[in-house]
Amino acid sequence: MADDVFLAIDLGASSGRVIAAEAHESTFSLHEVHRFENQPVSVGKRLLWDVLRLWSEVERGLELAAQRFGSRIRSVGADTWGVDFVLLDKNDDFVGSPFCYRDPRTSGMMEKAFGHLSKTQIFQNSGIQFMEINTLYQLYSMRSEASPLLDVADRFFMMPDFFHWQLSGVKTNEYTNASTTQMLNPTTRSWSKTILDALEIPSRLFVDPIQPATQLGPVRDKILKRTGLPNDCMVTAPATHDTGSAVIAVPAKDFSPAKPDWCYISCGTWSLMGVELAEPILDERCLQLNFTNEGGAEGSVRLLKNIAGLWPFQQLRASLQRRGKSLPWDVMASMAEAAPAHQAFIDLDDRRFVAPDDMLDEMHNYLQGTGQSVADDATMARVTLESLAMKYRSCLASLEQLTQSRIDVIHMVGGGIQNRMLCQMTADACNRVVIAGPVEATALGNVVAQCIASGRFHSIMEARQWMRNMPDICTYEPKNAKSWDDAFARFVR
């Protein structure tokens, strides 16, 4: 099995890639075969995903991979962001285009749902953080609007389930992504009849969730012909939620400990910060802190919180570009580094920053409304990153409270760790050692699940030894703890 190749289809909310991973003796080498944009499309009053174009781009990526690696390709699997979905009718035709989670139709749906099932009841039956973008409120908005789409639909796919169906012809719902819907019972790991019945969501749409590292079967003949993939190439469901895959690739020295002494931050458009546990935490404190118990590999639980991530920083750059200031990412980071520290703070999770018309204007409005001000663009860039680091500090304290254990190490993974300033700020703000890397944790975790399914790895712990051999692991020691302590008190106020 030396130098076998595994293909990871890795789709994010802003871009997608097909990545080929060559498995060597003790490490992987990764090759980005094809990259493409993923942007929602505004159609009438709706915000939709162009899933047909995405599938076309995926096919192109598989074709390029086949041309390059040929018969060495062993399997392929897909991971994506959570909460969004595709509906098919009984003839396997699309029931409308899939909605984007930023579509405003879910506004007010949480509160309306509580009229049928209390917040406590929903949490006890799902263990999931309350966010308006959750699949539950997307489907409930369709029921509330008397949408004919929900009545016509016969099958529900999370986004990666759709791509696996296209590849293999097998209809599945995978556990880690299904858990993000707020409709999966965290104890039984099956769909919650209590929630579905209360909100009149048809149970016929769903199938029993499968676990990561499940082989679905060979690639369909027609896909083989169009892409040139080898005849024995298998389709394997990894941890299909991108954070579920990313956590597999954390170079930690244990797996789902009873008392975790490390946590992770999967850092990208969103930041997801949490710990890996064997069982969910469903007590009142977890509900009050609005944490989520999402599915992980080998039946584990990812107790985590969704945080705004680098989306505001990305959109701040877009705002500046619209003003004629074209700033590469490294220039934005340098500007922020040179700006004065701790001038102001922003609650990046405020609803106004989800999809503003202009992020810079919205940030200035927020600062004005909270009695703060920022003089220049460089300082605003620094304020954005510092505010994110402070969010991490706040989340860390809550994690330690929920798990009743001290967390000594923060593992940061994902594309956001290429912002070295953010990594150092996180170490400083939290006063903890930060181990950053690997950057391509999501693709690597996807590949690890495929390797487990194929027999190359026997466990996640074996794979994590390989992760520690990846060349992009960096350690950040905390500095300036006192100044961050003083600033944190201001941030809380």
Sequence and secondary structure as in RCSB ss.txt:
>XXXX:A:sequence
MADDVFLAIDLGASSGRVIAAEAHESTFSLHEVHRFENQPVSVGKRLLWDVLRLWSEVERGLELAAQRFGSRIRS
VGADTWGVDFVLLDKNDDFVGSPFCYRDPRTSGMMEKAFGHLSKTQIFQNSGIQFMEINTLYQLYSMRSEASPLL
DVADRFFMMPDFFHWQLSGVKTNEYTNASTTQMLNPTTRSWSKTILDALEIPSRLFVDPIQPATQLGPVRDKILK
RTGLPNDCMVTAPATHDTGSAVIAVPAKDFSPAKPDWCYISCGTWSLMGVELAEPILDERCLQLNFTNEGGAEGS
VRLLKNIAGLWPFQQLRASLQRRGKSLPWDVMASMAEAAPAHQAFIDLDDRRFVAPDDMLDEMHNYLQGTGQSVA
DDATMARVTLESLAMKYRSCLASLEQLTQSRIDVIHMVGGGIQNRMLCQMTADACNRVVIAGPVEATALGNVVAQ
CIASGRFHSIMEARQWMRNMPDICTYEPKNAKSWDDAFARFVR
>XXXX:A:secstr
 TT EEEEEEE SSEEEEEEEEE SS EEEEEEEEEE   EEETTEEE  HHHHHHHHHHHHHHHHHHHGGGEEE
EEEEB SS EEEE TTS BSS  B TT GGGTTHHHHHTTTS HHHHHHTT     TTSHHHHHHHHHHTT HHH
HH  EEEEHHHHHHHHHHS    BHHHHGGGT B TTT SB HHHHHHTT  GGG    B SSEEEEE  HHHHH
HH   TT EEEE   BHHHHHHHT   SSSS SS SEEEEEESSSEEEEEEESS   SHHHHHHT EEEE GGG 
EEEEEEE TTHHHHHHHHHHHHTT    HHHHHHHHHHS SSS    TTSGGGSS S HHHHHHHHHHHTT    
SHHHHHHHHHHHHHHHHHHHHHHHHHHHTS   EEEEESGGGG HHHHHHHHHHHTSEEEE  TTHHHHHHHHHH
HHHHTS S HHHHHHHHTT TT EEE    HHHHHHHHHHHH 
